[in-house]
Amino acid sequence: MKISELRSMTNAELANKLDDAYQEMFNLRFQRSTGQLTNTARVGEVRRQVARIKTILRERELAATE
C-alpha cells in the first residue's frame, strides 16, 4: 500500500490496518518457524508497512499538539 493511500485514511482506519499488519506479521513468523513460509520477502514488507502506519499516526499526534 502506498503512503499516499495511507495518509488519506482516518486514524481509526489506520489503527485497524495496524492491527491487521501485526496479525499478519505474527502469522508469517509462525509460518517461518514451521518451515511453511514460501514468500520470505513478505516479512520485510509487513514490517515496513507497520513502520509507515506508525509514522503517520505519530505525525498526526505531533501536529495535533501544536
mmCIF file as Biopython writes it, N, C-alpha, C and O atoms, coordinates in Angstrom:
data_model
#
loop_
_atom_site.group_PDB
_atom_site.id
_atom_site.type_symbol
_atom_site.label_atom_id
_atom_site.label_alt_id
_atom_site.label_comp_id
_atom_site.label_asym_id
_atom_site.label_entity_id
_atom_site.label_seq_id
_atom_site.pdbx_PDB_ins_code
_atom_site.Cartn_x
_atom_site.Cartn_y
_atom_site.Cartn_z
_atom_site.occupancy
_atom_site.B_iso_or_equiv
_atom_site.auth_seq_id
_atom_site.auth_asym_id
_atom_site.pdbx_PDB_model_num
ATOM 1   N N  . MET A ? 1  ? 0.843  -1.165  0.000  1.0 0.0 1  A 1 
ATOM 2   C CA . MET A ? 1  ? 0.000  0.000   0.000  1.0 0.0 1  A 1 
ATOM 3   C C  . MET A ? 1  ? 0.896  1.238   0.000  1.0 0.0 1  A 1 
ATOM 4   O O  . MET A ? 1  ? 1.895  1.305   0.717  1.0 0.0 1  A 1 
ATOM 5   N N  . LYS A ? 2  ? 0.519  2.198   -0.808 1.0 0.0 2  A 1 
ATOM 6   C CA . LYS A ? 2  ? 1.319  3.402   -0.948 1.0 0.0 2  A 1 
ATOM 7   C C  . LYS A ? 2  ? 1.077  4.351   0.219  1.0 0.0 2  A 1 
ATOM 8   O O  . LYS A ? 2  ? 0.031  4.315   0.868  1.0 0.0 2  A 1 
ATOM 9   N N  . ILE A ? 3  ? 2.061  5.193   0.467  1.0 0.0 3  A 1 
ATOM 10  C CA . ILE A ? 3  ? 1.985  6.136   1.574  1.0 0.0 3  A 1 
ATOM 11  C C  . ILE A ? 3  ? 0.852  7.135   1.364  1.0 0.0 3  A 1 
ATOM 12  O O  . ILE A ? 3  ? 0.219  7.562   2.329  1.0 0.0 3  A 1 
ATOM 13  N N  . SER A ? 4  ? 0.589  7.510   0.116  1.0 0.0 4  A 1 
ATOM 14  C CA . SER A ? 4  ? -0.500 8.459   -0.143 1.0 0.0 4  A 1 
ATOM 15  C C  . SER A ? 4  ? -1.856 7.842   0.197  1.0 0.0 4  A 1 
ATOM 16  O O  . SER A ? 4  ? -2.755 8.539   0.666  1.0 0.0 4  A 1 
ATOM 17  N N  . GLU A ? 5  ? -2.004 6.548   -0.038 1.0 0.0 5  A 1 
ATOM 18  C CA . GLU A ? 5  ? -3.246 5.868   0.325  1.0 0.0 5  A 1 
ATOM 19  C C  . GLU A ? 5  ? -3.411 5.823   1.842  1.0 0.0 5  A 1 
ATOM 20  O O  . GLU A ? 5  ? -4.516 5.983   2.359  1.0 0.0 5  A 1 
ATOM 21  N N  . LEU A ? 6  ? -2.311 5.605   2.545  1.0 0.0 6  A 1 
ATOM 22  C CA . LEU A ? 6  ? -2.369 5.559   4.000  1.0 0.0 6  A 1 
ATOM 23  C C  . LEU A ? 6  ? -2.683 6.928   4.580  1.0 0.0 6  A 1 
ATOM 24  O O  . LEU A ? 6  ? -3.437 7.034   5.547  1.0 0.0 6  A 1 
ATOM 25  N N  . ARG A ? 7  ? -2.116 7.972   4.001  1.0 0.0 7  A 1 
ATOM 26  C CA . ARG A ? 7  ? -2.346 9.323   4.513  1.0 0.0 7  A 1 
ATOM 27  C C  . ARG A ? 7  ? -3.802 9.763   4.337  1.0 0.0 7  A 1 
ATOM 28  O O  . ARG A ? 7  ? -4.292 10.601  5.094  1.0 0.0 7  A 1 
ATOM 29  N N  . SER A ? 8  ? -4.490 9.204   3.347  1.0 0.0 8  A 1 
ATOM 30  C CA . SER A ? 8  ? -5.880 9.600   3.117  1.0 0.0 8  A 1 
ATOM 31  C C  . SER A ? 8  ? -6.849 8.894   4.061  1.0 0.0 8  A 1 
ATOM 32  O O  . SER A ? 8  ? -8.038 9.213   4.071  1.0 0.0 8  A 1 
ATOM 33  N N  . MET A ? 9  ? -6.362 7.943   4.850  1.0 0.0 9  A 1 
ATOM 34  C CA . MET A ? 9  ? -7.218 7.205   5.789  1.0 0.0 9  A 1 
ATOM 35  C C  . MET A ? 9  ? -7.365 7.970   7.101  1.0 0.0 9  A 1 
ATOM 36  O O  . MET A ? 9  ? -6.538 8.815   7.444  1.0 0.0 9  A 1 
ATOM 37  N N  . THR A ? 10 ? -8.434 7.654   7.822  1.0 0.0 10 A 1 
ATOM 38  C CA . THR A ? 10 ? -8.634 8.249   9.143  1.0 0.0 10 A 1 
ATOM 39  C C  . THR A ? 10 ? -7.781 7.496   10.165 1.0 0.0 10 A 1 
ATOM 40  O O  . THR A ? 10 ? -7.221 6.440   9.870  1.0 0.0 10 A 1 
ATOM 41  N N  . ASN A ? 11 ? -7.693 8.058   11.365 1.0 0.0 11 A 1 
ATOM 42  C CA . ASN A ? 11 ? -6.914 7.410   12.419 1.0 0.0 11 A 1 
ATOM 43  C C  . ASN A ? 11 ? -7.487 6.043   12.789 1.0 0.0 11 A 1 
ATOM 44  O O  . ASN A ? 11 ? -6.735 5.111   13.072 1.0 0.0 11 A 1 
ATOM 45  N N  . ALA A ? 12 ? -8.803 5.923   12.788 1.0 0.0 12 A 1 
ATOM 46  C CA . ALA A ? 12 ? -9.437 4.642   13.118 1.0 0.0 12 A 1 
ATOM 47  C C  . ALA A ? 12 ? -9.120 3.592   12.062 1.0 0.0 12 A 1 
ATOM 48  O O  . ALA A ? 12 ? -8.853 2.436   12.389 1.0 0.0 12 A 1 
ATOM 49  N N  . GLU A ? 13 ? -9.151 3.996   10.803 1.0 0.0 13 A 1 
ATOM 50  C CA . GLU A ? 13 ? -8.812 3.061   9.726  1.0 0.0 13 A 1 
ATOM 51  C C  . GLU A ? 13 ? -7.354 2.641   9.815  1.0 0.0 13 A 1 
ATOM 52  O O  . GLU A ? 13 ? -7.019 1.480   9.583  1.0 0.0 13 A 1 
ATOM 53  N N  . LEU A ? 14 ? -6.485 3.592   10.153 1.0 0.0 14 A 1 
ATOM 54  C CA . LEU A ? 14 ? -5.066 3.263   10.296 1.0 0.0 14 A 1 
ATOM 55  C C  . LEU A ? 14 ? -4.841 2.315   11.464 1.0 0.0 14 A 1 
ATOM 56  O O  . LEU A ? 14 ? -4.013 1.409   11.382 1.0 0.0 14 A 1 
ATOM 57  N N  . ALA A ? 15 ? -5.566 2.520   12.536 1.0 0.0 15 A 1 
ATOM 58  C CA . ALA A ? 15 ? -5.437 1.620   13.686 1.0 0.0 15 A 1 
ATOM 59  C C  . ALA A ? 15 ? -5.867 0.208   13.308 1.0 0.0 15 A 1 
ATOM 60  O O  . ALA A ? 15 ? -5.245 -0.766  13.732 1.0 0.0 15 A 1 
ATOM 61  N N  . ASN A ? 16 ? -6.930 0.094   12.513 1.0 0.0 16 A 1 
ATOM 62  C CA . ASN A ? 16 ? -7.367 -1.223  12.050 1.0 0.0 16 A 1 
ATOM 63  C C  . ASN A ? 16 ? -6.325 -1.866  11.147 1.0 0.0 16 A 1 
ATOM 64  O O  . ASN A ? 16 ? -6.045 -3.059  11.262 1.0 0.0 16 A 1 
ATOM 65  N N  . LYS A ? 17 ? -5.746 -1.062  10.240 1.0 0.0 17 A 1 
ATOM 66  C CA . LYS A ? 17 ? -4.692 -1.570  9.359  1.0 0.0 17 A 1 
ATOM 67  C C  . LYS A ? 17 ? -3.488 -2.034  10.169 1.0 0.0 17 A 1 
ATOM 68  O O  . LYS A ? 17 ? -2.867 -3.047  9.846  1.0 0.0 17 A 1 
ATOM 69  N N  . LEU A ? 18 ? -3.162 -1.287  11.225 1.0 0.0 18 A 1 
ATOM 70  C CA . LEU A ? 18 ? -2.034 -1.643  12.066 1.0 0.0 18 A 1 
ATOM 71  C C  . LEU A ? 18 ? -2.282 -2.972  12.773 1.0 0.0 18 A 1 
ATOM 72  O O  . LEU A ? 18 ? -1.389 -3.816  12.846 1.0 0.0 18 A 1 
ATOM 73  N N  . ASP A ? 19 ? -3.484 -3.154  13.288 1.0 0.0 19 A 1 
ATOM 74  C CA . ASP A ? 19 ? -3.834 -4.427  13.922 1.0 0.0 19 A 1 
ATOM 75  C C  . ASP A ? 19 ? -3.739 -5.577  12.928 1.0 0.0 19 A 1 
ATOM 76  O O  . ASP A ? 19 ? -3.227 -6.648  13.255 1.0 0.0 19 A 1 
ATOM 77  N N  . ASP A ? 20 ? -4.233 -5.353  11.714 1.0 0.0 20 A 1 
ATOM 78  C CA . ASP A ? 20 ? -4.169 -6.385  10.682 1.0 0.0 20 A 1 
ATOM 79  C C  . ASP A ? 20 ? -2.720 -6.731  10.333 1.0 0.0 20 A 1 
ATOM 80  O O  . ASP A ? 20 ? -2.374 -7.898  10.148 1.0 0.0 20 A 1 
ATOM 81  N N  . ALA A ? 21 ? -1.884 -5.697  10.247 1.0 0.0 21 A 1 
ATOM 82  C CA . ALA A ? 21 ? -0.481 -5.922  9.907  1.0 0.0 21 A 1 
ATOM 83  C C  . ALA A ? 21 ? 0.228  -6.704  11.010 1.0 0.0 21 A 1 
ATOM 84  O O  . ALA A ? 21 ? 1.025  -7.599  10.727 1.0 0.0 21 A 1 
ATOM 85  N N  . TYR A ? 22 ? -0.060 -6.369  12.262 1.0 0.0 22 A 1 
ATOM 86  C CA . TYR A ? 22 ? 0.541  -7.124  13.368 1.0 0.0 22 A 1 
ATOM 87  C C  . TYR A ? 22 ? 0.090  -8.578  13.344 1.0 0.0 22 A 1 
ATOM 88  O O  . TYR A ? 22 ? 0.884  -9.479  13.614 1.0 0.0 22 A 1 
ATOM 89  N N  . GLN A ? 23 ? -1.174 -8.812  13.023 1.0 0.0 23 A 1 
ATOM 90  C CA . GLN A ? 23 ? -1.684 -10.183 12.940 1.0 0.0 23 A 1 
ATOM 91  C C  . GLN A ? 23 ? -1.001 -10.941 11.800 1.0 0.0 23 A 1 
ATOM 92  O O  . GLN A ? 23 ? -0.632 -12.105 11.954 1.0 0.0 23 A 1 
ATOM 93  N N  . GLU A ? 24 ? -0.838 -10.274 10.658 1.0 0.0 24 A 1 
ATOM 94  C CA . GLU A ? 24 ? -0.162 -10.911 9.530  1.0 0.0 24 A 1 
ATOM 95  C C  . GLU A ? 24 ? 1.301  -11.201 9.860  1.0 0.0 24 A 1 
ATOM 96  O O  . GLU A ? 24 ? 1.831  -12.248 9.488  1.0 0.0 24 A 1 
ATOM 97  N N  . MET A ? 25 ? 1.951  -10.270 10.559 1.0 0.0 25 A 1 
ATOM 98  C CA . MET A ? 25 ? 3.340  -10.483 10.941 1.0 0.0 25 A 1 
ATOM 99  C C  . MET A ? 25 ? 3.459  -11.693 11.863 1.0 0.0 25 A 1 
ATOM 100 O O  . MET A ? 25 ? 4.389  -12.488 11.729 1.0 0.0 25 A 1 
ATOM 101 N N  . PHE A ? 26 ? 2.528  -11.834 12.791 1.0 0.0 26 A 1 
ATOM 102 C CA . PHE A ? 26 ? 2.532  -12.987 13.681 1.0 0.0 26 A 1 
ATOM 103 C C  . PHE A ? 26 ? 2.389  -14.280 12.879 1.0 0.0 26 A 1 
ATOM 104 O O  . PHE A ? 26 ? 3.114  -15.247 13.109 1.0 0.0 26 A 1 
ATOM 105 N N  . ASN A ? 27 ? 1.445  -14.285 11.937 1.0 0.0 27 A 1 
ATOM 106 C CA . ASN A ? 27 ? 1.240  -15.474 11.120 1.0 0.0 27 A 1 
ATOM 107 C C  . ASN A ? 27 ? 2.462  -15.806 10.274 1.0 0.0 27 A 1 
ATOM 108 O O  . ASN A ? 27 ? 2.815  -16.976 10.121 1.0 0.0 27 A 1 
ATOM 109 N N  . LEU A ? 28 ? 3.105  -14.784 9.727  1.0 0.0 28 A 1 
ATOM 110 C CA . LEU A ? 28 ? 4.306  -15.013 8.921  1.0 0.0 28 A 1 
ATOM 111 C C  . LEU A ? 28 ? 5.447  -15.571 9.767  1.0 0.0 28 A 1 
ATOM 112 O O  . LEU A ? 28 ? 6.167  -16.466 9.326  1.0 0.0 28 A 1 
ATOM 113 N N  . ARG A ? 29 ? 5.612  -15.047 10.978 1.0 0.0 29 A 1 
ATOM 114 C CA . ARG A ? 29 ? 6.657  -15.574 11.859 1.0 0.0 29 A 1 
ATOM 115 C C  . ARG A ? 29 ? 6.376  -17.025 12.213 1.0 0.0 29 A 1 
ATOM 116 O O  . ARG A ? 29 ? 7.291  -17.845 12.285 1.0 0.0 29 A 1 
ATOM 117 N N  . PHE A ? 30 ? 5.115  -17.334 12.432 1.0 0.0 30 A 1 
ATOM 118 C CA . PHE A ? 30 ? 4.730  -18.710 12.759 1.0 0.0 30 A 1 
ATOM 119 C C  . PHE A ? 30 ? 5.001  -19.635 11.578 1.0 0.0 30 A 1 
ATOM 120 O O  . PHE A ? 30 ? 5.518  -20.738 11.756 1.0 0.0 30 A 1 
ATOM 121 N N  . GLN A ? 31 ? 4.656  -19.189 10.375 1.0 0.0 31 A 1 
ATOM 122 C CA . GLN A ? 31 ? 4.912  -19.985 9.180  1.0 0.0 31 A 1 
ATOM 123 C C  . GLN A ? 31 ? 6.408  -20.189 8.965  1.0 0.0 31 A 1 
ATOM 124 O O  . GLN A ? 31 ? 6.845  -21.272 8.575  1.0 0.0 31 A 1 
ATOM 125 N N  . ARG A ? 32 ? 7.185  -19.149 9.220  1.0 0.0 32 A 1 
ATOM 126 C CA . ARG A ? 32 ? 8.632  -19.266 9.031  1.0 0.0 32 A 1 
ATOM 127 C C  . ARG A ? 32 ? 9.228  -20.271 10.003 1.0 0.0 32 A 1 
ATOM 128 O O  . ARG A ? 32 ? 10.117 -21.039 9.638  1.0 0.0 32 A 1 
ATOM 129 N N  . SER A ? 33 ? 8.744  -20.270 11.235 1.0 0.0 33 A 1 
ATOM 130 C CA . SER A ? 33 ? 9.312  -21.184 12.229 1.0 0.0 33 A 1 
ATOM 131 C C  . SER A ? 33 ? 8.919  -22.630 11.948 1.0 0.0 33 A 1 
ATOM 132 O O  . SER A ? 33 ? 9.653  -23.544 12.324 1.0 0.0 33 A 1 
ATOM 133 N N  . THR A ? 34 ? 7.789  -22.859 11.299 1.0 0.0 34 A 1 
ATOM 134 C CA . THR A ? 34 ? 7.374  -24.224 10.976 1.0 0.0 34 A 1 
ATOM 135 C C  . THR A ? 34 ? 7.833  -24.653 9.588  1.0 0.0 34 A 1 
ATOM 136 O O  . THR A ? 34 ? 7.591  -25.789 9.182  1.0 0.0 34 A 1 
ATOM 137 N N  . GLY A ? 35 ? 8.495  -23.753 8.852  1.0 0.0 35 A 1 
ATOM 138 C CA . GLY A ? 35 ? 9.011  -24.098 7.536  1.0 0.0 35 A 1 
ATOM 139 C C  . GLY A ? 35 ? 7.981  -24.028 6.431  1.0 0.0 35 A 1 
ATOM 140 O O  . GLY A ? 35 ? 8.206  -24.588 5.359  1.0 0.0 35 A 1 
ATOM 141 N N  . GLN A ? 36 ? 6.861  -23.363 6.649  1.0 0.0 36 A 1 
ATOM 142 C CA . GLN A ? 36 ? 5.804  -23.288 5.649  1.0 0.0 36 A 1 
ATOM 143 C C  . GLN A ? 36 ? 5.805  -21.978 4.870  1.0 0.0 36 A 1 
ATOM 144 O O  . GLN A ? 36 ? 4.995  -21.805 3.960  1.0 0.0 36 A 1 
ATOM 145 N N  . LEU A ? 37 ? 6.689  -21.066 5.208  1.0 0.0 37 A 1 
ATOM 146 C CA . LEU A ? 37 ? 6.703  -19.752 4.565  1.0 0.0 37 A 1 
ATOM 147 C C  . LEU A ? 37 ? 7.365  -19.864 3.196  1.0 0.0 37 A 1 
ATOM 148 O O  . LEU A ? 37 ? 8.510  -20.304 3.090  1.0 0.0 37 A 1 
ATOM 149 N N  . THR A ? 38 ? 6.647  -19.467 2.152  1.0 0.0 38 A 1 
ATOM 150 C CA . THR A ? 38 ? 7.200  -19.541 0.802  1.0 0.0 38 A 1 
ATOM 151 C C  . THR A ? 38 ? 7.728  -18.191 0.338  1.0 0.0 38 A 1 
ATOM 152 O O  . THR A ? 38 ? 8.739  -18.134 -0.362 1.0 0.0 38 A 1 
ATOM 153 N N  . ASN A ? 39 ? 7.060  -17.103 0.715  1.0 0.0 39 A 1 
ATOM 154 C CA . ASN A ? 39 ? 7.479  -15.766 0.299  1.0 0.0 39 A 1 
ATOM 155 C C  . ASN A ? 39 ? 8.142  -15.072 1.484  1.0 0.0 39 A 1 
ATOM 156 O O  . ASN A ? 39 ? 7.474  -14.398 2.268  1.0 0.0 39 A 1 
ATOM 157 N N  . THR A ? 40 ? 9.438  -15.236 1.609  1.0 0.0 40 A 1 
ATOM 158 C CA . THR A ? 40 ? 10.150 -14.683 2.757  1.0 0.0 40 A 1 
ATOM 159 C C  . THR A ? 40 ? 10.246 -13.162 2.698  1.0 0.0 40 A 1 
ATOM 160 O O  . THR A ? 40 ? 10.437 -12.521 3.732  1.0 0.0 40 A 1 
ATOM 161 N N  . ALA A ? 41 ? 10.119 -12.582 1.531  1.0 0.0 41 A 1 
ATOM 162 C CA . ALA A ? 41 ? 10.197 -11.122 1.398  1.0 0.0 41 A 1 
ATOM 163 C C  . ALA A ? 41 ? 8.982  -10.444 2.018  1.0 0.0 41 A 1 
ATOM 164 O O  . ALA A ? 41 ? 9.040  -9.260  2.351  1.0 0.0 41 A 1 
ATOM 165 N N  . ARG A ? 42 ? 7.906  -11.164 2.175  1.0 0.0 42 A 1 
ATOM 166 C CA . ARG A ? 42 ? 6.674  -10.589 2.731  1.0 0.0 42 A 1 
ATOM 167 C C  . ARG A ? 42 ? 6.881  -10.114 4.167  1.0 0.0 42 A 1 
ATOM 168 O O  . ARG A ? 42 ? 6.248  -9.151  4.598  1.0 0.0 42 A 1 
ATOM 169 N N  . VAL A ? 43 ? 7.762  -10.783 4.909  1.0 0.0 43 A 1 
ATOM 170 C CA . VAL A ? 43 ? 8.032  -10.390 6.298  1.0 0.0 43 A 1 
ATOM 171 C C  . VAL A ? 43 ? 8.551  -8.953  6.337  1.0 0.0 43 A 1 
ATOM 172 O O  . VAL A ? 43 ? 8.088  -8.147  7.144  1.0 0.0 43 A 1 
ATOM 173 N N  . GLY A ? 44 ? 9.493  -8.635  5.482  1.0 0.0 44 A 1 
ATOM 174 C CA . GLY A ? 44 ? 10.031 -7.281  5.423  1.0 0.0 44 A 1 
ATOM 175 C C  . GLY A ? 44 ? 9.017  -6.270  4.960  1.0 0.0 44 A 1 
ATOM 176 O O  . GLY A ? 44 ? 8.992  -5.142  5.454  1.0 0.0 44 A 1 
ATOM 177 N N  . GLU A ? 45 ? 8.175  -6.657  4.014  1.0 0.0 45 A 1 
ATOM 178 C CA . GLU A ? 45 ? 7.140  -5.747  3.526  1.0 0.0 45 A 1 
ATOM 179 C C  . GLU A ? 45 ? 6.168  -5.374  4.637  1.0 0.0 45 A 1 
ATOM 180 O O  . GLU A ? 45 ? 5.778  -4.214  4.769  1.0 0.0 45 A 1 
ATOM 181 N N  . VAL A ? 46 ? 5.785  -6.357  5.429  1.0 0.0 46 A 1 
ATOM 182 C CA . VAL A ? 46 ? 4.833  -6.101  6.512  1.0 0.0 46 A 1 
ATOM 183 C C  . VAL A ? 46 ? 5.488  -5.246  7.593  1.0 0.0 46 A 1 
ATOM 184 O O  . VAL A ? 46 ? 4.842  -4.362  8.157  1.0 0.0 46 A 1 
ATOM 185 N N  . ARG A ? 47 ? 6.757  -5.500  7.885  1.0 0.0 47 A 1 
ATOM 186 C CA . ARG A ? 47 ? 7.457  -4.677  8.874  1.0 0.0 47 A 1 
ATOM 187 C C  . ARG A ? 47 ? 7.506  -3.224  8.434  1.0 0.0 47 A 1 
ATOM 188 O O  . ARG A ? 47 ? 7.300  -2.322  9.246  1.0 0.0 47 A 1 
ATOM 189 N N  . ARG A ? 48 ? 7.779  -2.985  7.140  1.0 0.0 48 A 1 
ATOM 190 C CA . ARG A ? 48 ? 7.816  -1.620  6.633  1.0 0.0 48 A 1 
ATOM 191 C C  . ARG A ? 48 ? 6.427  -0.983  6.648  1.0 0.0 48 A 1 
ATOM 192 O O  . ARG A ? 48 ? 6.291  0.214   6.899  1.0 0.0 48 A 1 
ATOM 193 N N  . GLN A ? 49 ? 5.403  -1.784  6.380  1.0 0.0 49 A 1 
ATOM 194 C CA . GLN A ? 49 ? 4.039  -1.271  6.424  1.0 0.0 49 A 1 
ATOM 195 C C  . GLN A ? 49 ? 3.676  -0.823  7.839  1.0 0.0 49 A 1 
ATOM 196 O O  . GLN A ? 49 ? 3.045  0.219   8.023  1.0 0.0 49 A 1 
ATOM 197 N N  . VAL A ? 50 ? 4.072  -1.604  8.828  1.0 0.0 50 A 1 
ATOM 198 C CA . VAL A ? 50 ? 3.836  -1.229  10.226 1.0 0.0 50 A 1 
ATOM 199 C C  . VAL A ? 50 ? 4.549  0.082   10.535 1.0 0.0 50 A 1 
ATOM 200 O O  . VAL A ? 50 ? 3.978  0.965   11.175 1.0 0.0 50 A 1 
ATOM 201 N N  . ALA A ? 51 ? 5.781  0.209   10.087 1.0 0.0 51 A 1 
ATOM 202 C CA . ALA A ? 51 ? 6.547  1.423   10.345 1.0 0.0 51 A 1 
ATOM 203 C C  . ALA A ? 51 ? 5.890  2.639   9.687  1.0 0.0 51 A 1 
ATOM 204 O O  . ALA A ? 51 ? 5.830  3.714   10.284 1.0 0.0 51 A 1 
ATOM 205 N N  . ARG A ? 52 ? 5.400  2.469   8.464  1.0 0.0 52 A 1 
ATOM 206 C CA . ARG A ? 52 ? 4.739  3.581   7.776  1.0 0.0 52 A 1 
ATOM 207 C C  . ARG A ? 52 ? 3.494  4.032   8.538  1.0 0.0 52 A 1 
ATOM 208 O O  . ARG A ? 52 ? 3.279  5.227   8.737  1.0 0.0 52 A 1 
ATOM 209 N N  . ILE A ? 53 ? 2.689  3.078   8.955  1.0 0.0 53 A 1 
ATOM 210 C CA . ILE A ? 53 ? 1.447  3.417   9.662  1.0 0.0 53 A 1 
ATOM 211 C C  . ILE A ? 53 ? 1.764  4.110   10.977 1.0 0.0 53 A 1 
ATOM 212 O O  . ILE A ? 53 ? 1.136  5.113   11.315 1.0 0.0 53 A 1 
ATOM 213 N N  . LYS A ? 54 ? 2.730  3.584   11.722 1.0 0.0 54 A 1 
ATOM 214 C CA . LYS A ? 54 ? 3.081  4.193   12.999 1.0 0.0 54 A 1 
ATOM 215 C C  . LYS A ? 54 ? 3.650  5.597   12.806 1.0 0.0 54 A 1 
ATOM 216 O O  . LYS A ? 54 ? 3.416  6.479   13.632 1.0 0.0 54 A 1 
ATOM 217 N N  . THR A ? 55 ? 4.392  5.809   11.726 1.0 0.0 55 A 1 
ATOM 218 C CA . THR A ? 55 ? 4.944  7.131   11.437 1.0 0.0 55 A 1 
ATOM 219 C C  . THR A ? 55 ? 3.833  8.134   11.167 1.0 0.0 55 A 1 
ATOM 220 O O  . THR A ? 55 ? 3.863  9.252   11.683 1.0 0.0 55 A 1 
ATOM 221 N N  . ILE A ? 56 ? 2.855  7.742   10.362 1.0 0.0 56 A 1 
ATOM 222 C CA . ILE A ? 56 ? 1.740  8.638   10.049 1.0 0.0 56 A 1 
ATOM 223 C C  . ILE A ? 56 ? 0.953  8.972   11.308 1.0 0.0 56 A 1 
ATOM 224 O O  . ILE A ? 56 ? 0.596  10.128  11.531 1.0 0.0 56 A 1 
ATOM 225 N N  . LEU A ? 57 ? 0.681  7.963   12.134 1.0 0.0 57 A 1 
ATOM 226 C CA . LEU A ? 57 ? -0.061 8.218   13.378 1.0 0.0 57 A 1 
ATOM 227 C C  . LEU A ? 57 ? 0.718  9.166   14.291 1.0 0.0 57 A 1 
ATOM 228 O O  . LEU A ? 57 ? 0.129  10.047  14.916 1.0 0.0 57 A 1 
ATOM 229 N N  . ARG A ? 58 ? 2.021  8.991   14.368 1.0 0.0 58 A 1 
ATOM 230 C CA . ARG A ? 58 ? 2.842  9.862   15.209 1.0 0.0 58 A 1 
ATOM 231 C C  . ARG A ? 58 ? 2.881  11.284  14.659 1.0 0.0 58 A 1 
ATOM 232 O O  . ARG A ? 58 ? 2.819  12.246  15.425 1.0 0.0 58 A 1 
ATOM 233 N N  . GLU A ? 59 ? 2.981  11.425  13.336 1.0 0.0 59 A 1 
ATOM 234 C CA . GLU A ? 59 ? 2.967  12.758  12.733 1.0 0.0 59 A 1 
ATOM 235 C C  . GLU A ? 59 ? 1.668  13.485  13.063 1.0 0.0 59 A 1 
ATOM 236 O O  . GLU A ? 59 ? 1.674  14.676  13.376 1.0 0.0 59 A 1 
ATOM 237 N N  . ARG A ? 60 ? 0.572  12.769  12.993 1.0 0.0 60 A 1 
ATOM 238 C CA . ARG A ? 60 ? -0.728 13.385  13.294 1.0 0.0 60 A 1 
ATOM 239 C C  . ARG A ? 60 ? -0.819 13.740  14.778 1.0 0.0 60 A 1 
ATOM 240 O O  . ARG A ? 60 ? -1.387 14.771  15.140 1.0 0.0 60 A 1 
ATOM 241 N N  . GLU A ? 61 ? -0.267 12.901  15.620 1.0 0.0 61 A 1 
ATOM 242 C CA . GLU A ? 61 ? -0.269 13.180  17.057 1.0 0.0 61 A 1 
ATOM 243 C C  . GLU A ? 61 ? 0.521  14.451  17.352 1.0 0.0 61 A 1 
ATOM 244 O O  . GLU A ? 61 ? 0.075  15.292  18.133 1.0 0.0 61 A 1 
ATOM 245 N N  . LEU A ? 62 ? 1.673  14.591  16.742 1.0 0.0 62 A 1 
ATOM 246 C CA . LEU A ? 62 ? 2.504  15.778  16.956 1.0 0.0 62 A 1 
ATOM 247 C C  . LEU A ? 62 ? 1.846  17.015  16.372 1.0 0.0 62 A 1 
ATOM 248 O O  . LEU A ? 62 ? 1.940  18.093  16.959 1.0 0.0 62 A 1 
ATOM 249 N N  . ALA A ? 63 ? 1.184  16.885  15.232 1.0 0.0 63 A 1 
ATOM 250 C CA . ALA A ? 63 ? 0.519  18.027  14.611 1.0 0.0 63 A 1 
ATOM 251 C C  . ALA A ? 63 ? -0.664 18.491  15.467 1.0 0.0 63 A 1 
ATOM 252 O O  . ALA A ? 63 ? -0.985 19.680  15.486 1.0 0.0 63 A 1 
ATOM 253 N N  . ALA A ? 64 ? -1.301 17.577  16.162 1.0 0.0 64 A 1 
ATOM 254 C CA . ALA A ? 64 ? -2.458 17.943  16.998 1.0 0.0 64 A 1 
ATOM 255 C C  . ALA A ? 64 ? -2.031 18.701  18.239 1.0 0.0 64 A 1 
ATOM 256 O O  . ALA A ? 64 ? -2.812 19.487  18.776 1.0 0.0 64 A 1 
ATOM 257 N N  . THR A ? 65 ? -0.812 18.485  18.707 1.0 0.0 65 A 1 
ATOM 258 C CA . THR A ? 65 ? -0.354 19.160  19.920 1.0 0.0 65 A 1 
ATOM 259 C C  . THR A ? 65 ? 0.191  20.561  19.638 1.0 0.0 65 A 1 
ATOM 260 O O  . THR A ? 65 ? 0.394  21.338  20.572 1.0 0.0 65 A 1 
ATOM 261 N N  . GLU A ? 66 ? 0.424  20.887  18.405 1.0 0.0 66 A 1 
ATOM 262 C CA . GLU A ? 66 ? 0.976  22.215  18.075 1.0 0.0 66 A 1 
ATOM 263 C C  . GLU A ? 66 ? -0.074 23.272  18.051 1.0 0.0 66 A 1 
ATOM 264 O O  . GLU A ? 66 ? 0.228  24.436  17.791 1.0 0.0 66 A 1 
#
